[in-house]
Amino acid sequence: MIIIRKECFARAGLLGNPSDGYNGKTISVIARNFGAEVVLYEWECLDIVLAEDDRAHFQSIFDLARDVEFHGYYGGIRLIKATIKRFVEYCQSNRLKLHKRNFSIRYRTTVPRQVGLAGSSSIIGATLRCLMEYYHIEIPRQVQPSLVLSVEKEELGIEAGLQDRVIQVYEGLVYMDFSKALERTIRGFSCYNYEPLDLNLLPPLYIACHSVLSEPTEVFHDDLRSRFTCGEIKVVNAMNHLAKLAELGRDALLNHNFKGLGNLINENFDTRRSICNLPGWQVEMVETARRCGATAHFAGSGGAIVGTYTGEPMLERLCKELTAIGSNVQKLQVA
């Protein structure tokens, strides 16, 4: 029996986020500390196997309430179903023939939920990779991020940008320019300029996730989207500034300017804070890291932070201080 296993890792936005959803620019890095694995093998019928996050049996009503509070009402099943549907539609629209053999598919994930590390798109990305191999279908790399995004936005109504999906497809370290002037259509999907950068340009990075508190990504993005759409000047100007920070960050990386990069990372958070009413526990994570001498801003929508540090003593202090407020700290694994 042929067994197909595919992984798709979490990611950390270094600079520019969340301007990717507003024709901005970003720099993002893969986070191999966490990821989703999807396994697919031929089966007599199409079978999607329930995972731990798709629980339907509980010890009590209180157990159910706790599960919904932490995991929400949906696990990964809806993500896999939506990915399969969009894959079929993509193949049909591009006149790509699919064989008729069925399969069983299952997933597992180690990406912390609802802390902005792109856990949903990691499941979608791994599923898409399995489907491409099983059906011997090649989808251009520059198209895959937009296809994954369409699963979330068009099928499931999840507000998101392209940044997460680009870095999860390309991996490594990528500078992305989503300027409208660079937009081009490939096989019916919008694509932009994605520039892989050498991982050796990076300084030491850490990532920290809150171990108890979380917030759905759409809570942050939905409010920001509506304000931007209404033309709120403060938000529009902030998005332009965030894009500029990513541009300057690319220069800092290429010039090995770690201090300059760190200052930009801090400024990224300060800019976001100027336009958003952020939860106190999320702000506390950033401020605690900065008191340790590290730089810090959100790795995504909130609940996880990323930044630079200098030396093992600073990392040890980061671990101690952030653990004290309920956060887990790790060196960011990029390779």
LINMO-V389155 format. One record per pair of residues at least 4 apart in sequence whose ideal C-beta (glycine too) atoms are under 6 Angstrom apart, sorted by the first residue. I is the first residue (numbers start at 0). J is the second residue. If there is no record, write none. Layout:
<<I J> <I J>>
//
This chain:
<<0 40> <2 40> <3 39> <3 129> <3 132> <3 133> <4 38> <5 37> <5 125> <5 128> <5 129> <6 34> <6 36> <6 125> <7 35> <7 121> <7 124> <7 125> <7 167> <8 29> <8 31> <8 34> <9 30> <9 33> <9 110> <9 116> <9 117> <10 27> <10 29> <10 30> <10 117> <10 163> <10 166> <10 167> <11 28> <11 30> <11 206> <11 298> <11 305> <12 16> <12 27> <12 298> <12 299> <13 26> <13 28> <14 26> <14 244> <14 245> <14 248> <14 263> <14 267> <15 23> <15 24> <15 25> <15 241> <15 242> <15 244> <15 245> <16 25> <16 162> <18 23> <18 238> <18 241> <18 242> <19 23> <19 25> <19 160> <19 161> <19 162> <19 177> <20 160> <21 227> <21 238> <22 177> <22 178> <22 179> <23 177> <23 238> <23 241> <23 242> <24 176> <24 242> <24 245> <24 246> <25 162> <25 175> <25 245> <26 174> <26 245> <26 248> <27 162> <27 166> <27 173> <28 172> <28 333> <29 166> <29 170> <29 333> <30 206> <30 331> <31 332> <32 329> <32 332> <33 109> <33 110> <34 121> <35 108> <35 121> <35 122> <35 125> <36 107> <37 106> <37 125> <37 126> <37 129> <38 105> <39 102> <39 104> <39 129> <39 133> <40 103> <41 100> <41 102> <42 46> <42 101> <42 102> <42 103> <44 101> <45 101> <46 103> <47 76> <47 79> <47 104> <48 105> <49 53> <50 75> <50 106> <50 107> <52 70> <52 74> <52 75> <53 74> <53 76> <54 66> <57 62> <57 63> <58 62> <66 70> <73 77> <75 106> <75 122> <78 119> <78 122> <78 123> <79 126> <81 150> <81 154> <81 155> <82 123> <82 126> <82 127> <82 150> <85 149> <85 150> <86 130> <90 95> <90 97> <93 186> <95 136> <97 134> <106 122> <110 116> <110 118> <110 121> <111 208> <112 118> <113 213> <113 214> <113 215> <114 208> <114 213> <114 302> <114 303> <115 298> <115 299> <115 300> <115 301> <115 302> <115 303> <116 299> <116 303> <117 121> <117 163> <120 124> <120 147> <120 163> <120 164> <123 147> <123 150> <124 147> <124 167> <131 136> <138 142> <138 143> <141 190> <142 146> <142 185> <142 186> <142 188> <143 168> <144 161> <144 164> <144 165> <144 168> <145 188> <145 189> <147 164> <148 152> <148 161> <148 164> <149 153> <150 154> <151 155> <151 157> <151 159> <157 217> <158 217> <158 220> <158 221> <158 224> <161 165> <165 169> <165 175> <165 193> <166 173> <169 173> <169 195> <171 195> <171 198> <172 196> <172 198> <173 193> <173 195> <174 194> <174 196> <174 249> <175 193> <176 181> <176 192> <177 191> <181 191> <181 192> <182 189> <183 190> <185 190> <196 200> <198 333> <198 334> <200 252> <202 257> <202 307> <203 308> <204 331> <205 308> <205 328> <205 330> <205 331> <206 305> <206 329> <206 331> <207 304> <207 321> <207 326> <207 328> <208 303> <208 327> <209 302> <209 325> <209 326> <210 325> <210 327> <211 325> <212 280> <213 302> <214 218> <214 301> <216 300> <217 221> <219 300> <219 301> <220 224> <226 231> <226 234> <227 234> <233 274> <234 274> <237 270> <237 274> <240 270> <241 270> <244 263> <244 267> <247 263> <248 260> <248 263> <251 256> <251 259> <251 260> <261 294> <261 307> <264 294> <264 296> <264 306> <265 294> <267 296> <268 285> <268 296> <271 275> <272 277> <277 281> <277 282> <281 301> <283 287> <283 324> <284 304> <284 326> <285 295> <285 304> <287 320> <287 321> <287 324> <288 293> <288 295> <288 306> <289 295> <291 316> <291 317> <291 320> <292 313> <293 306> <293 308> <293 317> <294 306> <294 307> <295 304> <295 306> <297 301> <297 304> <298 303> <298 305> <308 313> <308 314> <309 313> <316 320> <317 321> <317 328> <318 322> <318 328> <321 326> <321 328>>
//
